[in-house]
Amino acid sequence: MQLTSIFIYFVGLPWTMPNEDYKGRHMDVYFPSEKFLEKWKARAKAAKLPLSSWVFETVEHAIDDSAGTSAREIVQENSSMRDEARKLRQENEHLQKLMESYKTEAFNLRNRIFLQRELSGSGEFDSQLCAILRTGGVWTTQDLLKELGVDVKDVDALQAVGRQLQVLQDLGVVQSGVKGWRWLP
């Protein structure tokens, strides 16, 4: 392996001996190939700096960025952040399920009249259900439950929506078809 060398002096003049003022403050850098040397020269030129100044600033910047942070600390912090992210994802999933459960329970409470065997008393149609149907299109009962944010597996919610749709159909407000329910104009 042939090594190409360059003398980097902080006066920016390669291949010359440093001034007396710079004695003791210079360094030799050996590159694994001329390709690496040319790459560094190109980067220094792009930064509009002499090669020696560019090398110095690049090294100083790298040192400042890692000020006191070791690779081990970075790995530990990364691992810690992954653990925290995993815990937060799990907590978020739990809270999403809990929220869906509460929404379903609230829906069932608001629509408990439709859960009775025989409709008696007074109650109101679910305004959100009616608003969804009025947006147009054909809706399956499952899609309506999803849009309401209610658990599609909840039997009571399914029954409450189904009963409301039946009553709305009896009133001539909605129509049932093969693909689902739609609001009548």
Stockholm file with secondary structure:
# STOCKHOLM 1.0

chainA/1-185         MQLTSIFIYFVGLPWTMPNEDYKGRHMDVYFPSEKFLEKWKARAKAAKLPLSSWVFETVEHAIDDSAGTSAREIVQENSSMRDEARKLRQENEHLQKLMESYKTEAFNLRNRIFLQRELSGSGEFDSQLCAILRTGGVWTTQDLLKELGVDVKDVDALQAVGRQLQVLQDLGVVQSGVKGWRWLP
#=GR chainA/1-185 SS CCCEEEEECTTSCTTSCCCGGGTTSCEEEEESSHHHHHHHHHHHHHTTSCHHHHHHHHHHHHHHHTTTCCHHHHHHHHHHHHHHHHHHHHHHHHHHHHHHHHHHHHHHHHTGGGGSSSCCSCCCCCHHHHHHHHTCSCBCHHHHHHHHTCCTTCHHHHHHHHHHHHHHHHTTSEEECSSCEEECC
#=GC SS_cons         CCCEEEEECTTSCTTSCCCGGGTTSCEEEEESSHHHHHHHHHHHHHTTSCHHHHHHHHHHHHHHHTTTCCHHHHHHHHHHHHHHHHHHHHHHHHHHHHHHHHHHHHHHHHTGGGGSSSCCSCCCCCHHHHHHHHTCSCBCHHHHHHHHTCCTTCHHHHHHHHHHHHHHHHTTSEEECSSCEEECC
//
